[in-house]
């Protein structure tokens, strides 16, 4: 339970060590549920694998031990790639020390405007009928009778 991966060790080396320990427990007739063995292996990794562990637990991924270790090896490979891309030494210049490599930026994309659809023509205003006075040509909120009642406080 207290076994931890050494900083200089690879996931593959740690897998061999952990599987050996789990097999010793099984040879002692100790029954270990799958979830417990998965948790033991995940907890044995250093803090650099915390993102993987959180993602694994939040997504409630189910994997046999071999699949889990394969996922961890893939994660380790991506971590090594990211480190090798970001730190680049300088060959000349007044500043000393490693430089952080910046991402290349492409030209900004132009926004493509969608084709404007023709608006349907407005219906003839004479077809509108006021619900207040029942006269054609306007709506209630434009009705003179309604507005005069509203301003006088009757409506």
N, C-alpha and C positions, 0 to 999 in steps of 0.2 A: 504493500500500500504506500510505502514511502519512497519507492523507486522513482527517480527523476532522470530525464534525458540530460546528458552532459552537453555543455554549450558547443563543444567541437564535434560532437557525434552527429551522424546523419540519422534520418528517420529509419532507414533500413537497418542500421546497427541497433537502434533502440528497439525496433520491432523484434529482432532476434532475441534480445535480452528479455523483453516483456513476454513474448510467447513462451520462452523457456521457463519463466517464473509461473505463468499460468498453467503450463503442463505439469510442473512440480506439484502445484496445488491439486490438480486433477488426479495425479498419481496417488495422492494422499486421501482419495475418495471424498474430496471437498467439492460439493456441487456449487458452481458459480453461475448465477443467472446471466444471460447474455447482456442485459442492461448494465449489470455491475461490472462485468469485464470491459465493456465499452467505456464506462465512466473511469475505471482504473487507468485505462490506457490514455484517455483524454487528459486526465489530471496529472499524468506523469510528464507532460510536455511543458517546456518553458513558456514564459509570458509572451514570447514572439508568436506563439500559436493561438493566443487568446481570441483573435478575430475568427479563426477557423472554428474554435470550440463554441463560441457564442453563436455563430451562424449554424453550426450543426445542431445545437440544442434548440435554437429558436425555430428552425424549420422542422424540428422533430424528425430528422432523417433517421431511417432505419438501414443499417448496413451490417453485414457479417464482418468479423474482425479483419479478414483479408481486404475487403472493400474499403473499410475504414482506413487501414494503413495505406492503401493505394491512394486514397483521397489526400491523406496527410503528406505522402511523398510528392504528389502533384502540387500541393500548397507550398511545400518546401522549395520546389523547383521555381515556382513563380516568385517566391520571396527572393531567391538568389538572383533571378533575372532583374527584378526591380532594383536591387542594390547595385548591380553591375551597370545599369543604365544611368543611374542618377549621379554617381560620383565619377568625375572625370578630372584627372590631374592636368595642371597647366604646363605648357612647354615653354612659354615666354610671357613676358609682361612684368609689370612691377608688383602685382599682387601675388602673394605666395599662399599655398594651401589648396585644398581641393575645391573645384568649382562645381556648382550644381548645374547640371545640364538642363536647359529649358526646352520645352516642347516646341516644335516648329508649328507656326500658326499659318494656316492657309488664308487666302483672301476671303474677306467676309462674303457670305452668300447674299445674293440679291433676293429680296422678297418678291415672289411672283404673285401678282394680284390676280385673283380669280376673275373670270369673265363676268361682267355685270349682267345680271338677268334683267330683262325688261320688266318693269313694274306693271302690275295690272292697272289698267286705267281706273281712275276714281269713278265710282258710280255717280250718276247724276244727282246733284244735291236736291233736285225737286222730288226725288224718290224718298228722301229722308222725311220722317214724320215725327213731330214733337210729341212725346208722351204726356206733356203737360196740357197743351192746347189742342192737340190732334190736328194741327195744320201742317201741310207739307212745306218743305224748303229749309227746315232747320231741325236741330236736336234740342232736347230740353235744356241743356246747359247754355244754349244760345237763344232761348225763347225770351222775348221781351217781357211777357206777362210773368213768367217764372222769376226772372231776375228782379223785376219790380217788387214782387211779393217777398222775395228773399231779403231784399234790402230794407223793406219796411218792417220786417220781423214777423210777418204772418205765416210764412212757410217754414 
